């Protein structure tokens, strides 16, 4: 068969995905695309469409993404960042060994400098591991794989052959946006089920606490987390989510009332 126009494949994937999300009520994906417009631009620039170069690959990719979206959506709320999910799944289909390597090295790929006791020693050890892995990637795929990973995991941009370049940064935006490069959300992208990650604080809970003015609904969520001893995690996530607009909303007063009651 003649080669397909890359632009037509891109349109086919985007349109089919949008139709699927409309049918299954996955409404939060629209906001994620709007808020992450620059991130999506960088993902496309990194070469995601070069990883999906035929109609056959596009259909295979769509089937896989749809399956994951159903598993990782909680009452219409997607529990991961849609753009990161599209990217890591493209890597899985394009180069499965690289996907498995990322999956098995959370401490290497997450920006978790604050969790390390001996940062310099860990940095050198990670650089050695990372060097060995890069040399094992198929020469025809290494540029695309690393380009995509640099977008997903910004700390990799500071990497050099002797020291793994951790970055000190405010991660609140990344946590709030459910990004794969945070320790809080990394496991969700490889679990194929939100419940299996051990994360008891769902994005649905967070969205409801911030957006609802129904006291009984908010109280039920807070009581649930008190009962399972996850209130500190819930409050930590809330801190990351609260913006100036949130502080001005009527629902925030309701949330304060429930928390202090």
C-alpha distance (Angstrom), angle and dihedral (degrees) to the residues before:
residue distance angle dihedral
X1 . . .
X2 3.81 . .
X3 3.79 117.0 .
X4 3.80 115.5 -90.2
X5 3.78 122.6 -120.4
X6 3.86 106.0 -100.9
X7 3.80 90.6 -139.6
X8 3.80 91.5 55.5
X9 3.81 90.5 50.6
X10 3.80 90.3 50.2
X11 3.81 91.6 50.6
X12 3.80 91.3 46.5
X13 3.82 92.7 53.0
X14 3.82 95.3 45.1
X15 3.80 95.1 45.7
X16 3.80 94.2 45.7
X17 3.80 91.2 47.8
X18 3.81 92.4 49.2
X19 3.81 91.2 50.2
X20 3.81 90.9 49.2
X21 3.82 92.7 50.9
X22 3.80 91.2 49.2
X23 3.80 91.6 51.8
X24 3.81 94.2 48.6
X25 3.79 95.7 39.9
X26 3.79 96.3 -117.3
X27 3.77 91.3 155.7
X28 3.81 99.7 157.4
X29 3.81 90.8 70.1
X30 3.81 89.8 73.8
X31 3.79 92.1 58.6
X32 3.79 91.0 46.7
X33 3.79 91.4 54.9
X34 3.81 91.5 47.0
X35 3.81 95.1 47.4
X36 3.79 92.7 42.6
X37 3.80 98.9 45.8
X38 3.81 93.0 127.5
X39 3.80 91.3 44.7
X40 3.82 90.4 51.6
X41 3.81 89.1 49.6
X42 3.81 90.4 54.4
X43 3.82 91.3 47.8
X44 3.79 91.2 53.6
X45 3.80 91.6 44.8
X46 3.82 88.9 52.3
X47 3.81 89.0 60.8
X48 3.80 111.5 -99.1
X49 3.81 90.5 149.3
X50 3.80 90.9 53.1
X51 3.80 86.4 60.7
X52 3.81 89.5 56.2
X53 3.78 101.2 48.1
X54 3.82 103.3 151.5
X55 3.79 138.7 45.4
X56 3.80 89.7 -115.0
X57 3.81 90.8 55.0
X58 3.81 90.7 45.7
X59 3.81 92.3 55.0
X60 3.78 91.5 46.4
X61 3.81 89.9 49.3
X62 3.80 93.1 48.7
X63 3.81 92.7 49.7
X64 3.79 90.1 52.2
X65 3.82 95.3 45.3
X66 3.80 92.8 48.1
X67 3.79 90.6 51.7
X68 3.82 91.7 51.2
X69 3.79 93.3 45.7
X70 3.80 91.1 55.3
X71 3.81 91.1 50.0
X72 3.79 95.8 45.3
X73 3.81 98.7 43.6
X74 3.79 118.7 96.5
X75 3.85 112.7 -162.3
X76 3.79 92.0 -34.8
X77 3.81 94.7 -40.8
X78 3.79 117.1 111.1
X79 3.81 110.5 -137.2
X80 3.82 94.5 -154.1
X81 3.79 135.9 45.2
X82 3.81 106.3 -84.9
X83 3.80 93.8 -148.0
X84 3.80 92.8 52.0
X85 3.80 90.3 46.1
X86 3.81 91.4 52.8
X87 3.80 89.5 49.9
X88 3.79 100.4 46.6
X89 3.80 91.2 45.5
X90 3.81 90.4 51.8
X91 3.81 87.7 53.8
X92 3.82 90.9 49.1
X93 3.79 92.6 55.3
X94 3.81 94.9 39.2
X95 3.81 98.4 45.1
X96 3.84 113.3 5.2
X97 3.81 94.1 -177.3
X98 3.82 91.8 58.7
X99 3.79 90.3 48.3
X100 3.81 90.9 52.6
X101 3.79 90.3 48.1
X102 3.81 92.2 54.3
X103 3.80 91.4 44.7
X104 3.81 91.2 53.8
X105 3.82 96.5 46.4
X106 3.77 108.2 58.0
X107 3.81 92.9 148.9
X108 3.80 89.7 54.3
X109 3.79 98.7 48.2
X110 3.78 103.3 34.0
X111 3.78 118.0 83.4
X112 3.80 92.8 -118.0
X113 3.77 104.5 141.5
X114 3.79 89.5 134.3
X115 3.81 89.7 63.3
X116 3.82 95.3 54.9
X117 3.79 120.7 96.3
X118 3.81 96.9 -165.4
X119 3.80 104.4 30.2
X120 3.81 97.4 176.0
X121 3.80 94.2 50.3
X122 3.79 92.3 44.5
X123 3.80 91.0 47.6
X124 3.80 93.1 55.6
X125 3.81 91.9 45.1
X126 3.79 91.8 50.2
X127 3.81 91.5 47.8
X128 3.80 90.2 55.5
X129 3.80 92.0 49.5
X130 3.80 92.1 45.1
X131 3.82 92.9 49.9
X132 3.78 91.1 52.6
X133 3.79 92.0 49.4
X134 3.83 94.8 48.7
X135 3.79 90.5 53.2
X136 3.81 89.6 55.1
X137 3.84 96.2 55.7
X138 3.79 116.3 103.9
X139 3.81 107.5 -95.0
X140 3.81 91.1 -129.2
X141 3.80 91.8 55.0
X142 3.79 105.5 35.6
X143 3.83 96.7 90.2
X144 3.79 94.6 51.6
X145 3.80 95.0 42.2
X146 3.80 94.8 49.2
X147 3.80 92.0 42.5
X148 3.78 91.0 56.0
X149 3.79 93.5 43.9
X150 3.81 91.2 51.7
X151 3.80 88.1 59.5
X152 3.80 93.8 46.6
X153 3.80 95.3 42.4
X154 3.83 109.9 33.1
X155 3.80 93.6 -173.2
X156 3.81 89.1 71.8
X157 3.80 89.3 70.9
X158 3.81 88.5 70.1
X159 3.79 93.3 52.1
X160 3.79 122.0 121.6
X161 3.82 129.6 173.9
X162 3.81 94.9 -96.3
X163 3.81 104.7 34.3
X164 3.78 129.4 35.0
X165 3.79 104.9 -131.1
X166 3.76 109.6 -126.6
X167 3.77 115.0 -175.1
X168 3.78 128.6 -146.2
X169 3.77 107.9 -137.5
X170 3.76 144.2 145.6
X171 3.80 102.8 -96.8
X172 3.78 97.5 -171.1
X173 3.81 93.6 102.6
X174 3.80 91.5 48.4
X175 3.81 92.2 49.1
X176 3.80 91.7 45.9
X177 3.80 90.6 49.9
X178 3.83 92.2 49.9
X179 3.81 91.4 -120.5
X180 3.81 121.4 -176.6
X181 3.82 92.7 -130.7
X182 3.81 93.0 70.6
X183 3.76 125.6 88.5
X184 3.79 88.6 -134.0
X185 3.83 94.0 63.7
X186 3.81 108.7 18.3
X187 3.82 96.7 98.1
X188 3.81 93.6 53.3
X189 3.79 91.7 68.6
X190 3.80 91.9 60.0
X191 3.81 101.6 34.8
X192 3.84 99.7 72.9
X193 3.79 86.0 -147.6
X194 3.78 129.8 63.1
X195 3.80 93.2 -146.2
X196 3.82 93.1 55.7
X197 3.80 94.1 61.3
X198 3.79 93.6 72.6
X199 3.80 89.3 -125.3
X200 3.78 104.5 136.7
X201 3.82 94.7 -176.7
X202 3.79 109.3 82.1
X203 3.78 125.9 -164.2
X204 3.79 86.3 -124.3
X205 3.82 89.2 62.2
X206 3.80 91.0 48.7
X207 3.81 94.2 48.1
X208 3.80 91.2 48.0
X209 3.80 94.3 48.8
X210 3.79 91.9 50.7
X211 3.80 98.8 39.6
X212 3.80 107.7 33.7
X213 3.81 125.5 84.8
X214 3.81 94.3 -169.6
X215 3.80 105.9 112.0
X216 3.81 95.4 -159.5
X217 3.81 92.0 53.5
X218 3.80 92.6 49.9
X219 3.79 92.6 44.2
X220 3.81 90.8 52.5
X221 3.81 91.0 55.4
X222 3.82 93.9 46.5
X223 3.82 92.1 46.1
X224 3.80 89.8 50.2
X225 3.79 92.0 55.5
X226 3.79 92.1 45.0
X227 3.80 88.2 53.6
X228 3.80 94.5 51.6
X229 3.81 92.4 39.8
X230 3.79 94.6 -117.5
X231 3.81 99.1 117.9
X232 3.86 93.0 111.9
X233 3.82 90.1 55.7
X234 3.79 90.6 47.0
X235 3.82 92.2 51.5
X236 3.82 91.5 46.5
X237 3.80 90.8 54.0
X238 3.80 90.5 46.8
X239 3.81 91.2 54.7
X240 3.82 89.1 56.3
X241 3.80 92.5 47.7
X242 3.79 100.8 47.7
X243 3.81 115.0 100.8
X244 3.80 134.0 174.2
X245 3.79 89.8 -93.3
X246 3.80 89.7 52.6
X247 3.80 91.4 53.3
X248 3.82 90.8 54.1
X249 3.81 95.7 49.0
X250 3.80 124.9 100.9
X251 3.79 90.7 -128.4
X252 3.81 90.7 63.0
X253 3.81 90.2 62.7
X254 3.79 88.4 52.9
X255 3.80 90.7 50.3
X256 3.81 91.4 50.8
X257 3.78 90.6 50.2
X258 3.80 92.1 52.2
X259 3.81 94.4 45.7
X260 3.79 95.2 48.5
X261 3.79 93.9 41.8
